[in-house]
């Protein structure tokens, strides 16, 4: 890391936090064998058409760190998810100093930061190069989280910050501010990440006109751009063909395109020539540099004919229509055509609750799904997650949320045709909320975004008039009518109001289908006491799966073999590796294969025997070999 880079430090930053399985955490050194232990994922049940395979949608019960490590390192899962996740949305505990029924939200800062950093690192490994992560926070930790994310992804991967208006009314029970918003920090895995453009709002399109008859509507925009000090050759005078005045960019700004383009456009209005003026002081002031540092000799665009003649040229050109990129406004100043985009709109950073919902709407959705239960303190509305998913992914992309809560992210992803993995640490939350909710989604529940509500006009609206504008106009006219502010035929106005009324329209986008597998993070097989590590008592099947997971071998159904990695087969023995085991294992191999024999005990002669019979093969004693491996692999 560069010596001059701003970094965030905190207590125990070099250590790792491990879940104690009881809702708490334990600080351990990074070379502790448990840090890199890969916990197994056990199948609990399936729902819908899921087959219990790693390729299914996955609901995982367990600590996020353990579950994410398993997805990254167990070959069956890493083949499906590592480097392939397009969207990560996480809503981690905000560390507000409160304790909610469903989760603990009262971590000391160093605990929160370590927990956050370690999970971000595992999530980053899952993300595709063009993947995007949205981190949902309030004001408590957002400034520290931003520095952690800068450190993990790099400042060039920062895409932006979104403000969500989560409240729909002020609170009067607080000492100072009534918090209206949450913050979402958005990063790409690499600078390749790009958000999808949204469908254009009718209100946005209404600003684009075509007064010159141009087939592509446009609006009159600023003809200048920032960074005059870096683009001094783009700072110069342009003489108006209407007034004869010299027009310069504002202080700190320059013309928006190279001089050749500006000259070509202005030459359509009148004859122009390039002429160097004695205006270095003016240009230096605009550029914000001393005159001696100014790039000198940049010519101005000056009229090549008398002003009266230039004005006549300009008027004739205006009447001809389809004006050039740089346009002349009525008073002779410059504007610039900004064409209406063809491919929708960029996502804006201010999300109002009228568009994506608020906390009260989200609580109503939870109560509708689970009547008689207490809703989460800060649930998220389905419309809110719908927007995040739609601007970040395409159908069949993978979405991950490792703080599932009630399961909103997975529920919306499922309805929108995305694959998903969601993780929740609290058993009661999964049992009471997450699992039942996702089961209802598979069965076709009709809450949230299952039905899209919109409005429909009773007639074709003229260009520039939107549905919302029509509704607003109707409300204004009705208020004027009610207040006797209109001296008109009241029956006629009432009929007009009736014809202006928009009607609600519902479109069902989800009717059920798909499925998911419910998994649980298995208890640790490794136990550390008094500085010594040993394996807990487990059955032979679990033992074989565990060893294969730690070594990165893929389980196989071939008789007698546990797993494979390339052309090397793994045989796990819950006992001693001896000559008999070696000879038998070799009979199971193809001619080009080697074998790794892993046993809880190893006969002294076995290494020599195996090397002579099948060169390139190896014998290892577990857990010793696994523990040594865990100290060097990170």
C-alpha positions in Angstrom: 0.0 0.0 0.0 1.3 3.4 -0.9 2.8 5.3 2.1 0.7 8.4 1.3 -2.7 6.7 1.0 -5.3 7.6 3.6 -6.1 4.4 5.6 -8.5 3.5 8.4 -7.1 1.7 11.4 -8.9 0.1 14.3 -8.2 -2.2 17.3 -7.4 -5.8 16.4 -7.4 -4.9 12.7 -4.9 -7.7 12.0 -7.1 -10.3 13.6 -10.2 -12.2 12.5 -13.5 -12.6 14.2 -15.0 -16.1 14.3 -18.6 -16.7 15.3 -19.0 -18.6 18.5 -22.3 -20.1 17.3 -24.2 -18.3 20.0 -24.6 -14.9 18.4 -21.2 -13.7 19.7 -17.7 -13.4 18.2 -14.2 -14.4 19.2 -11.0 -12.6 18.2 -8.3 -15.0 16.8 -5.0 -14.6 15.0 -5.1 -15.1 11.3 -2.8 -18.1 11.5 -5.4 -19.9 13.7 -6.4 -23.1 11.9 -10.1 -22.2 12.4 -9.7 -19.1 10.3 -9.3 -21.0 7.1 -11.4 -24.0 8.0 -14.0 -24.6 5.3 -17.3 -25.4 6.9 -19.5 -27.9 5.2 -23.0 -27.1 3.8 -25.7 -29.6 4.8 -28.9 -29.9 2.9 -32.0 -29.4 5.1 -34.8 -29.5 2.5 -35.9 -28.4 -0.9 -38.8 -26.3 -2.1 -40.5 -26.3 -5.5 -38.6 -27.8 -8.3 -35.2 -27.6 -6.6 -33.1 -30.8 -6.8 -30.7 -30.2 -3.9 -27.8 -29.3 -6.0 -25.3 -26.4 -5.8 -26.9 -24.9 -8.9 -30.2 -24.3 -7.1 -31.3 -21.1 -5.5 -29.8 -21.3 -2.0 -31.1 -20.3 1.4 -28.3 -20.9 3.9 -28.6 -20.8 7.7 -25.4 -19.9 9.3 -22.9 -17.1 9.9 -22.2 -15.2 6.7 -18.4 -15.5 6.9 -18.6 -19.4 7.2 -21.3 -19.6 4.5 -19.4 -17.3 2.0 -16.1 -19.2 2.6 -17.9 -22.5 1.8 -19.3 -21.0 -1.4 -15.9 -19.8 -2.4 -13.9 -22.9 -1.6 -16.0 -26.1 -1.8 -15.5 -27.0 -5.4 -19.1 -28.0 -6.1 -20.2 -24.5 -5.0 -17.3 -22.5 -6.2 -17.8 -23.8 -9.7 -21.3 -22.3 -9.6 -20.6 -19.0 -7.8 -17.0 -17.9 -7.5 -16.4 -15.1 -10.0 -20.0 -15.3 -11.3 -22.1 -13.2 -9.0 -23.5 -10.1 -10.8 -25.1 -8.3 -7.8 -24.4 -8.3 -4.1 -26.9 -6.4 -1.9 -26.2 -6.3 1.8 -28.0 -4.6 4.6 -25.7 -5.4 7.5 -26.5 -4.4 11.1 -26.2 -0.7 11.3 -24.4 -0.7 14.7 -26.9 1.9 16.1 -26.5 0.8 19.7 -30.0 -0.9 19.7 -30.8 -4.5 20.1 -33.6 -5.8 17.8 -35.4 -9.0 18.3 -34.2 -10.5 15.1 -30.5 -9.6 15.3 -27.9 -7.9 17.4 -27.2 -4.3 16.3 -24.9 -3.2 19.0 -21.2 -3.9 18.0 -18.2 -2.1 19.2 -16.7 -0.2 16.2 -13.7 -2.5 15.8 -15.9 -5.6 15.9 -18.2 -4.1 13.3 -15.4 -3.1 11.0 -13.7 -6.5 11.2 -16.9 -8.3 10.6 -17.7 -6.0 7.7 -14.2 -6.2 6.1 -14.0 -10.0 6.3 -17.3 -10.6 4.7 -16.6 -8.0 2.0 -13.5 -9.9 1.1 -15.4 -13.1 0.7 -18.2 -11.4 -1.3 -15.6 -9.8 -3.6 -14.3 -13.3 -4.5 -17.8 -14.3 -5.5 -18.3 -11.3 -7.7 -17.9 -11.3 -11.5 -15.4 -8.7 -12.9 -18.4 -6.6 -13.9 -20.3 -7.4 -10.7 -21.7 -4.6 -8.5 -22.1 -4.4 -4.7 -24.7 -2.2 -2.9 -24.0 -1.7 0.8 -27.0 -0.3 2.7 -26.3 1.7 5.8 -27.4 4.7 7.9 -25.2 7.4 9.2 -23.6 5.4 12.0 -20.9 3.6 10.1 -21.2 4.8 6.5 -18.2 7.0 6.6 -16.0 4.2 8.0 -17.5 1.6 5.6 -16.7 3.9 2.6 -13.0 3.7 3.6 -13.1 0.0 4.0 -14.7 -0.4 0.6 -12.2 2.0 -1.0 -9.4 -0.3 0.4 -10.9 -3.5 -0.7 -12.2 -2.5 -4.2 -10.1 0.6 -5.0 -11.3 4.1 -5.3 -11.7 3.8 -9.1 -14.4 1.1 -8.6 -16.6 3.5 -6.7 -19.8 4.0 -8.7 -21.8 6.4 -6.5 -23.9 6.9 -3.4 -27.7 6.6 -3.4 -29.9 8.3 -0.9 -33.2 6.5 -0.2 -36.0 8.4 1.4 -37.1 5.6 3.8 -39.6 7.6 5.9 -42.9 8.9 4.8 -43.5 11.2 7.8 -41.3 12.9 10.5 -40.8 11.5 14.0 -41.3 13.7 17.0 -39.8 11.3 19.6 -36.2 12.1 18.8 -34.0 14.8 20.5 -32.7 16.4 17.2 -33.1 15.3 13.6 -35.9 13.1 12.3 -33.9 10.8 10.0 -35.6 10.5 6.6 -33.0 8.6 4.6 -30.6 5.7 4.4 -27.4 5.6 2.3 -26.3 3.0 -0.2 -22.6 2.8 -1.2 -22.3 1.3 -4.7 -19.0 -0.2 -6.0 -18.0 -2.4 -9.0 -15.7 -5.3 -8.6 -13.6 -3.6 -11.3 -14.0 -0.5 -13.4 -15.7 -2.7 -16.0 -18.9 -2.6 -13.9 -21.8 -0.6 -15.4 -25.3 0.0 -14.2 -28.2 -0.7 -16.7 -30.1 2.3 -18.0 -33.6 2.7 -16.7 -36.7 3.2 -18.9 -37.1 6.9 -19.4 -39.7 8.7 -17.3 -42.3 10.5 -19.3 -41.6 13.7 -17.3 -38.0 13.6 -18.4 -38.9 13.2 -22.1 -41.2 16.2 -21.8 -38.3 18.6 -21.7 -37.1 17.6 -25.2 -38.6 19.6 -28.1 -37.9 20.3 -31.8 -38.5 24.0 -32.5 -36.2 23.7 -35.6 -37.9 20.6 -37.1 -35.0 18.3 -36.1 -36.4 14.7 -36.3 -34.5 14.0 -33.0 -36.0 16.2 -30.1 -33.5 18.1 -28.0 -33.3 20.7 -25.2 -31.2 23.9 -25.0 -28.3 23.0 -22.8 -25.1 24.7 -21.4 -22.6 25.1 -24.3 -19.7 25.0 -21.8 -17.9 22.3 -19.7 -15.8 22.4 -16.5 -12.0 22.2 -16.1 -11.0 25.4 -18.0 -7.5 25.3 -16.3 -6.8 22.0 -18.0 -8.4 22.9 -21.3 -7.0 26.4 -21.9 -7.1 26.0 -25.7 -10.9 25.7 -25.4 -11.2 29.1 -23.7 -11.6 31.9 -26.2 -14.1 34.5 -27.4 -17.0 33.8 -29.9 -18.5 36.9 -31.4 -22.4 36.9 -31.6 -23.8 37.4 -35.1 -26.9 39.0 -33.5 -25.4 41.5 -31.1 -21.7 41.6 -32.0 -20.8 41.0 -28.4 -17.8 38.8 -27.5 -19.0 35.7 -25.6 -16.7 33.8 -23.2 -17.3 30.7 -21.1 -18.0 31.5 -17.4 -15.1 31.5 -14.9 -13.7 28.0 -14.6 -15.4 26.7 -17.7 -14.5 26.2 -21.3 -16.4 25.5 -24.5 -17.8 21.9 -24.6 -16.1 20.7 -27.8 -12.9 21.4 -29.7 -12.6 24.7 -31.6 -12.9 23.1 -35.0 -16.4 21.8 -34.0 -17.5 25.2 -32.6 -16.2 27.0 -35.7 -18.1 24.6 -38.0 -21.3 25.2 -36.2 -21.0 29.0 -36.0 -20.0 29.1 -39.7 -23.5 27.9 -40.4 -24.9 31.0 -38.8 -22.6 33.5 -40.5 -19.1 33.7 -42.1 -16.4 33.5 -39.4 -12.6 33.7 -39.2 -10.0 32.9 -36.6 -8.4 36.0 -35.1 -5.9 36.3 -32.1 -7.2 39.0 -29.7 -5.4 40.9 -27.0 -7.4 39.1 -24.3 -4.9 37.2 -22.3 -5.9 38.7 -19.0 -9.6 37.8 -19.6 -8.7 34.2 -20.6 -6.3 33.8 -17.7 -9.1 34.9 -15.3 -11.5 32.3 -16.7 -8.8 29.6 -16.6 -7.9 30.5 -13.0 -4.2 30.8 -13.8 -1.6 33.6 -13.8 -1.2 35.3 -17.2 2.4 34.1 -17.4 1.1 30.5 -17.1 -1.6 30.9 -19.7 -1.5 29.0 -23.1 -1.3 32.0 -25.4 -2.1 32.6 -29.0 -5.5 30.8 -29.0 -7.6 32.6 -31.6 -11.1 33.9 -31.2 -14.0 33.1 -33.5 -14.8 36.5 -35.1 -17.3 37.6 -37.7 -15.8 37.9 -41.2 -18.6 40.2 -42.4 -20.2 43.3 -41.0 -22.7 42.8 -38.1 -25.8 43.7 -40.2 -24.9 41.2 -42.8 -24.1 38.6 -40.2 -27.5 39.2 -38.5 -29.2 38.6 -41.8 -27.3 35.4 -42.4 -28.3 34.2 -39.0 -32.0 35.0 -39.4 -32.1 33.1 -42.8 -30.3 30.1 -41.3 -32.8 30.1 -38.4 -35.7 30.0 -40.8 -34.1 27.1 -42.8 -34.5 24.8 -39.8 -32.6 21.8 -38.3 -30.0 24.1 -36.6 -26.4 23.1 -35.9 -25.1 21.8 -32.6 -24.4 25.3 -31.2 -27.6 27.3 -31.4 -28.4 31.0 -31.2 -30.9 32.0 -28.5 -33.3 34.9 -29.1 -30.9 37.4 -27.6 -28.0 36.2 -29.6 -26.3 34.2 -26.8 -25.1 30.6 -27.4 -26.8 27.4 -26.4 -26.1 23.8 -27.3 -28.4 21.0 -28.5 -28.7 18.1 -26.1 -30.5 15.3 -28.0 -33.0 13.0 -26.3 -31.2 9.7 -25.3 -32.1 6.6 -27.3 -31.4 4.1 -24.5 -33.1 5.2 -21.4 -31.8 7.2 -18.4 -28.9 6.8 -16.0 -29.9 5.8 -12.5 -30.3 8.9 -10.3 -28.8 9.1 -6.8 -31.9 10.4 -5.0 -34.7 7.7 -4.6 -37.9 9.1 -3.2 -40.4 6.9 -1.4 -43.1 7.7 -3.9 -41.0 5.8 -6.4 -39.6 2.8 -4.5 -41.5 2.7 -1.2 -40.7 3.3 2.4 -40.3 1.4 5.7 -44.0 1.6 6.5 -44.9 0.0 3.2 -42.3 -2.7 3.8 -43.8 -3.4 7.3 -47.2 -3.7 5.7 -45.8 -6.3 3.2 -44.4 -8.4 6.0 -47.6 -8.2 8.0 -49.6 -9.3 5.0 -47.4 -12.3 4.6 -47.3 -13.1 8.3 -50.5 -11.9 10.0 -50.3 -11.4 13.7 -46.5 -11.2 13.8 -44.3 -8.3 14.8 -42.6 -7.0 11.6 -38.9 -6.3 11.4 -37.8 -2.9 12.7 -36.4 -1.8 9.4 -37.6 -4.0 6.5 -37.1 -2.9 2.9 -40.0 -2.6 0.4 -40.0 -5.0 -2.5 -40.2 -2.0 -5.0 -36.9 -0.8 -3.5 -35.1 -4.1 -4.1 -36.7 -4.4 -7.6 -35.0 -1.2 -8.7 -31.6 -2.3 -7.4 -31.9 -5.6 -9.1 -33.1 -4.2 -12.4 -30.4 -1.6 -12.7 -27.7 -4.1 -11.8 -28.6 -7.4 -13.5 -30.2 -9.2 -16.3 -32.5 -12.3 -16.1 -30.6 -15.4 -14.9 -27.9 -13.4 -13.3 -26.9 -14.3 -9.7 -27.9 -12.1 -6.8 -26.3 -12.6 -3.3 -27.5 -11.2 0.1 -25.7 -12.5 3.1 -27.9 -10.7 5.7 -31.2 -12.1 4.6 -33.5 -11.1 7.4 -37.0 -11.7 6.1 -35.7 -12.6 2.6 -36.8 -9.5 0.6 -33.8 -9.6 -1.7 -34.2 -13.3 -2.6 -38.0 -12.9 -2.9 -37.8 -10.1 -5.4 -34.8 -11.7 -7.3 -36.9 -14.9 -7.7 -39.9 -13.0 -9.0 -37.7 -11.1 -11.5 -36.2 -14.3 -12.9 -32.7 -14.0 -11.3 -30.8 -16.8 -9.5 -30.1 -16.1 -5.9 -28.2 -17.0 -2.7 -29.3 -15.6 0.6 -27.7 -16.2 4.0 -29.2 -15.6 7.5 -27.4 -16.3 10.8 -30.5 -16.4 13.2 -32.3 -19.8 13.3 -35.6 -18.3 14.5 -35.6 -15.7 11.7 -35.1 -18.4 9.0 -37.8 -20.6 10.6 -40.4 -17.9 11.2 -39.8 -15.5 8.3 -37.2 -16.3 5.6 -38.0 -19.9 4.7 -41.8 -19.5 4.8 -41.7 -16.3 2.8 -39.6 -17.8 0.0 -41.8 -20.9 0.0 -44.8 -18.6 -0.5 -43.0 -16.9 -3.4 -42.5 -20.3 -5.1 -46.2 -21.0 -4.5 -47.1 -17.7 -6.2 -47.9 -15.2 -3.5 -49.3 -11.9 -4.8 -47.8 -9.3 -2.5 -45.1 -6.7 -3.2 -43.9 -6.6 -6.8 -45.9 -9.7 -7.9 -48.4 -7.2 -9.2 -47.3 -3.9 -10.8 -49.7 -1.1 -10.3 -49.9 1.8 -12.7 -52.4 4.3 -14.1 -54.0 4.7 -17.5 -55.3 7.9 -19.2 -58.8 7.8 -20.8 -57.4 9.2 -24.1 -54.1 9.6 -25.9 -52.1 12.3 -24.2 -50.5 15.0 -26.4 -46.7 15.3 -26.6 -45.2 16.6 -23.4 -48.2 15.8 -21.1 -47.6 12.9 -18.7 -50.0 10.9 -16.5 -48.7 12.6 -13.4 -49.1 16.0 -15.0 -52.7 15.1 -15.9 -53.5 14.0 -12.3 -51.9 17.2 -10.9 -53.9 19.4 -13.3 -57.1 17.6 -12.4 -56.4 18.2 -8.6 -55.7 21.9 -9.2 -58.9 22.4 -11.2 -60.9 20.5 -8.6 -59.6 22.7 -5.8 -60.4 25.9 -7.7 -63.9 24.6 -8.4 -64.4 23.7 -4.8 -63.2 27.1 -3.6 -65.5 29.0 -6.1 -62.4 30.3 -7.7 -63.6 29.7 -11.2 -66.4 31.7 -12.8 -67.3 29.1 -15.4 -70.0 26.7 -16.3 -69.6 24.3 -13.3 -71.4 21.4 -15.1 -69.0 21.8 -18.1 -65.9 21.8 -15.8 -67.2 18.8 -13.8 -67.6 16.9 -17.1 -64.0 17.9 -18.1 -62.7 16.7 -14.7 -64.5 13.4 -15.3 -62.9 13.0 -18.7 -59.4 13.8 -17.2 -59.7 11.1 -14.5 -57.0 8.4 -14.8 -57.8 4.8 -13.8 -55.7 2.3 -12.0 -54.3 -0.7 -13.9 -52.7 -3.8 -12.5 -50.4 -6.2 -14.3 -49.4 -9.6 -12.7 -45.7 -10.3 -13.3 -45.4 -13.3 -10.9 -47.6 -16.4 -10.5 -45.2 -18.8 -8.9 -42.7 -21.4 -9.9 -39.0 -22.3 -9.5 -37.6 -23.5 -6.2 -34.7 -23.4 -3.7 -32.6 -25.6 -1.5 -32.3 -24.8 2.2 -28.8 -25.5 3.6 -27.2 -25.1 6.9 -23.6 -24.4 7.8 -22.3 -27.5 9.5 -20.6 -27.2 12.9 -16.8 -26.9 12.8 -14.9 -30.2 12.6 -11.8 -28.6 13.9 -11.4 -27.8 17.6 -8.5 -25.8 19.2 -7.7 -26.2 22.9 -4.6 -25.0 24.7 -2.9 -24.3 21.4 -3.6 -27.8 20.1 -5.9 -28.6 17.1 -7.7 -31.8 16.7 -10.8 -33.2 14.8 -14.1 -33.7 16.6 -15.8 -37.1 16.3 -17.8 -37.2 13.1 -19.2 -40.0 11.0 -17.1 -41.4 8.1 -19.2 -39.6 5.4 -18.8 -36.2 7.0 -15.1 -36.9 7.6 -14.6 -37.6 3.9 -16.6 -34.6 2.7 -14.6 -32.4 5.2 -11.2 -33.5 4.0 -12.2 -33.1 0.4 -13.5 -29.6 1.1 -10.3 -28.5 2.9 -8.1 -29.8 0.0 -10.3 -28.4 -2.8 -11.3 -31.8 -4.3 -14.7 -32.4 -6.0 -16.7 -35.2 -4.6 -17.2 -38.1 -7.1 -19.5 -41.0 -7.4 -16.8 -43.4 -8.6 -16.6 -46.5 -6.5 -14.0 -46.4 -3.7 -12.8 -42.8 -4.5 -13.8 -39.9 -2.4 -13.1 -37.0 -4.7 -11.0 -35.8 -7.6 -9.0 -32.7 -8.7 -7.9 -32.9 -12.3 -6.1 -36.2 -12.7 -5.5 -36.7 -9.0 -8.0 -38.9 -7.0 -8.5 -38.5 -3.3 -9.2 -41.5 -1.0 -10.0 -40.6 2.6 -9.5 -43.3 5.3 -10.9 -43.0 8.8 -7.9 -45.1 10.0 -4.4 -46.1 9.0 -3.0 -45.8 5.5 -1.0 -49.0 5.0 0.1 -51.3 2.1 -3.3 -52.9 1.8 -5.0 -49.6 1.4 -2.4 -48.4 -1.1 -2.7 -51.5 -3.3 -6.5 -51.4 -3.2 -6.6 -47.7 -4.0 -4.4 -48.1 -7.1 -6.7 -50.6 -8.6 -9.4 -47.9 -8.6 -7.4 -45.5 -10.8 -7.1 -45.0 -14.5 -3.6 -45.4 -15.9 -2.9 -41.7 -16.0 -4.2 -40.8 -12.6 -2.3 -40.2 -9.3 -3.8 -40.6 -5.9 -3.8 -38.7 -2.6 -4.4 -40.9 0.4 -5.5 -39.1 3.5 -5.8 -41.0 6.8 -5.9 -40.3 10.5 -2.8 -42.5 10.8 0.0 -43.3 8.3 2.2 -46.5 8.3 5.9 -45.4 8.1 6.5 -47.5 5.0 3.4 -46.2 3.1 5.1 -43.2 1.5 7.9 -45.2 0.0 5.5 -47.9 -1.2 3.1 -45.5 -2.9 5.9 -43.6 -4.6 7.3 -46.8 -6.1 3.9 -48.0 -7.3 2.3 -44.8 -8.6 4.9 -41.9 -8.9 3.4 -38.5 -8.2 1.0 -39.8 -5.6 1.2 -38.8 -2.0 0.1 -39.8 1.5 -1.0 -37.3 4.2 -2.0 -37.5 7.8 -5.1 -35.6 8.9 -5.7 -33.3 10.6 -2.0 -32.4 10.7 -1.7 -31.9 6.9 -4.9 -29.8 6.9 -3.7 -27.6 9.7 -0.4 -26.9 8.1 -2.2 -26.0 4.9 -4.6 -23.6 6.7 -1.7 -21.6 8.0 -0.4 -20.7 4.5 -3.6 -20.4 2.4 -5.5 -17.2 2.6 
